[in-house]
Amino acid sequence: MNSKGRGIDDYYIMDVMENVTGEPLSGEIKERYSLTRGSTYVELCNNCEIIFSLQPT
């Protein structure tokens, strides 16, 4: 479920959902919410305060 990307842990929400339910998501759920493994990618941010400080206010 976890993989390494850019030196930090990242994961796919779709994998988490399937792990919690203990079964693959149904085609109906995937279609209804337009879920693909790639669209549920989450990269954890260890330095988010730096990113937000770079945003224009």
C-alpha positions as CSV (number, residue, x, y, z in Angstrom):
1,M,0.0,0.0,0.0
2,N,2.8,2.4,0.8
3,S,5.5,3.2,-1.7
4,K,8.4,5.6,-1.8
5,G,8.3,8.8,-3.9
6,R,10.6,11.7,-3.7
7,G,12.1,10.3,-0.5
8,I,8.9,10.2,1.5
9,D,6.0,7.8,2.0
10,D,3.0,8.0,-0.3
11,Y,0.0,5.9,-0.9
12,Y,-3.2,5.4,-2.9
13,I,-6.6,6.1,-1.2
14,M,-8.1,3.3,-3.4
15,D,-5.7,0.8,-1.8
16,V,-6.6,2.0,1.7
17,M,-10.3,1.7,1.0
18,E,-9.9,-1.8,-0.4
19,N,-7.7,-2.7,2.6
20,V,-10.3,-1.4,5.1
21,T,-13.3,-3.2,3.4
22,G,-11.3,-6.3,2.7
23,E,-12.4,-6.5,-0.9
24,P,-11.9,-4.7,-4.2
25,L,-14.1,-1.7,-4.8
26,S,-17.1,-2.5,-7.1
27,G,-17.2,-1.2,-10.6
28,E,-20.3,0.8,-9.7
29,I,-18.4,2.7,-6.9
30,K,-15.4,3.3,-9.2
31,E,-17.6,4.6,-12.0
32,R,-19.8,6.7,-9.7
33,Y,-16.9,8.6,-8.1
34,S,-14.5,8.3,-11.1
35,L,-12.0,6.4,-9.1
36,T,-8.8,5.1,-10.5
37,R,-5.7,4.0,-8.7
38,G,-3.8,7.0,-10.2
39,S,-6.5,9.5,-9.3
40,T,-6.3,8.5,-5.6
41,Y,-2.6,9.0,-5.2
42,V,-1.6,10.9,-2.1
43,E,1.9,12.1,-1.4
44,L,2.6,12.8,2.3
45,C,4.1,16.2,2.9
46,N,6.7,16.6,5.6
47,N,7.4,20.2,4.8
48,C,4.0,21.6,4.1
49,E,4.6,24.8,5.9
50,I,7.3,25.6,3.4
51,I,5.0,25.0,0.5
52,F,2.3,27.2,1.9
53,S,4.7,30.0,2.7
54,L,5.5,30.1,-1.0
55,Q,1.9,30.7,-2.0
56,P,0.9,34.2,-2.9
57,T,-1.5,35.8,-0.3
